């Protein structure tokens, strides 16, 4: 083991010797590197010491420079103090109050700590004297400005008012200046508002604007305040700084609320608004004995309330926009907390002001009165329902939707999303319950068979009715007329239901378009948008309920008027033999025994409905009739027997029937008659085994609708096919 290790080490001798030779060669180079490293270390040490010496001298220079600046600043402040003292004295003597205020403002902006240091020097007594004089001048100027401003406001001298209003912020009296100026502006607003209110009280009721005179008065008030804000916003921003417009508007809004209350109180009194509301509220109660108020009497007052609210919303949006933009300028460098606090102040001012609360109260009463207006108007439209000759729908559909759109449109014009949503919900309820119930009850009366028509069609029951009437010595033609009226009423109601569904969908689209404009103006918010979308989804649900009702009515019409007629006509197929010879086949071709008469009967039957139903409903009814024909014809075919020529005859009859039905409906016909077509194919086979060419993998594009058992059942209808052959088929 040791020998192996020694051998391994000896094998490395050459490698180790080569490395040693390399190391000996590197020796001189390493000595040079050591010398260079020592030299570099010396240079770095020298540079470090030099940098420390330079930086200490720079710090000394910087300290000296700062002290020099402080000395210059102190000297400048002393000079400014002297300049301000001399300047303010001269300006006060010359009654140049703007210049005096500018000097006081310059004094107030001086660094107090520097002035305090200056007072400790040799010139301390002189500076104290100057400060005392400036302070006295400041108090004197404040008193003069306040007095002059009061005189100007009392005289209504706007240029002088604005002149001294601009001086207040120079004296550090921002709040006092805004307060006094706002007081002056509020007096102007109050004076103009009282003048407008006196004009309202003296307005003749025959005047063109008499019906909305209170809305016009509020509009004048809002426009006046808006003009004041627009006119004086630049002055406030320039002399008082950004963010101060809120203070001015806060004072103005208090006066606005005061004047709004006066106008609204007069409105409530002159229009008997509360009395009208109580009357309406009583009428809305069940079993109310109170005399009903005529809906059209409420029309003007409801219009005026929505107009008043719309003008109020427009005014409040104007204030929000102006205050928000003013805050944005002032808050550009402010923290997020300050911005949120300003937003809370703005929301509190606009949402909690008396104007907002008053309008909410008026709109709250308005919604109840609008509900009564809509309900009573709809009831009147239903009661006065008429159907003119040649019209598919009756008058109440157009009348009801005119009323609904008018009520919702009026709520929309109020610019209040809550009011609009409330009216959409009330309209939805009215259409879904009351009006839909009216149409539903008319459809539940069913579609009666007219006696005279039954006689013409040879229905036994109608003949019996006629015989009974003749035996009593009379024939009830009035009953026939009333039956015809009932028929027409049923068909018109179907048309009404279909038009209602379409009108609701159209109303929903119109509201979406109108409210997109409303939301784009900044009205409401995400919550309002969600509430509005929920109301629209309820409208869609009501439209679907009308469609369901239409489907129920169509099913009833199909069961009552179509099925009892179509079934006997199809049953006559059984009386026509399809086990025929060549001679009979040729005779059938010349004188069709069944299908042509059946088509004629269908055409006569559907002609009555085509003239009285809308194209959409008629097409749906034709679809139901087509389904019925396919089902019933399949039933009678399976009860018949055929030979080869009879199968060919049935194929011709089926093709004629499909060709006719294809012309009278837009529905897919061939799919409904696919089973019958396949039955015709089977009945046309020459031999039983030929079915295998059509069935299974070799059937090509044909998709079989018949099961193997049904195929065997159809094959068994052929008299000339043996049952043993049919049973042996592998399907």
Secondary structure, DSSP 8 states (H G I E B T S, - for coil): -HHHHHHHHHHTHHHHHHHHHHHHHHHHHHHHHHHHHHHHHHHHHHHHHHHHHHHHHHHHHHHHHHHHHHHHHHHHHHHHHHHHHHHHHHHHHTT-HHHHHHHHHHHHTS-HHHHHHHHTSTTHHHHHHHHHHHHHHHHHHHHHHHHHHHHHHHHT-HHHHHHHHHHHGGGT-HHHHHHHHHHHHHHHHHHHHHHHHHHHHT--TTSTTGGGHHHHHHHHHHHHHHHHHHHHHHHHHHHH-TT-HHHHHHHHHHHHHHHHHHHHHHHHHHTTHHHHHHHHHHHHSTT--S----HHHHHHHHHHHHHHHHHHHHHHHHHHHHHHHHHHHHTTTS-HHHHHHHHHHHHHHHHHSHHHHHHHHHHHHHHHHHHHHHHHHHHHHHHT----TT-SS-HHHHHHHHHHHHHHHHHHHTT-HHHHHHHHHHHHHIIIIIIHHHHHHHHHT-----HHHHHHTT-HHHHHHHHHHHHTT---HHHHHHHHHHHHHHHHHHHHHHHHHHHHHHHHHHHHHHHHHHHHTT-S-HHHHHHHHHHHHHHHHHHHHHHHHHHHHHHHHIIIIIHHHHHHHHHGGGGS-BS--HHHHHHHHHS-SSHHHHHHHHHHHHHHHHHHS-HHHHHHHHHHHHHHHHHHHHHHHTT--B-HHHHHHHHHHHHHHHHHHHHH-SS-HHHHTHHHHHHHHHHT-SSGGGGGGTSGGGGTT----S-HHHHHHHHTTBTTS-HHHHHT---
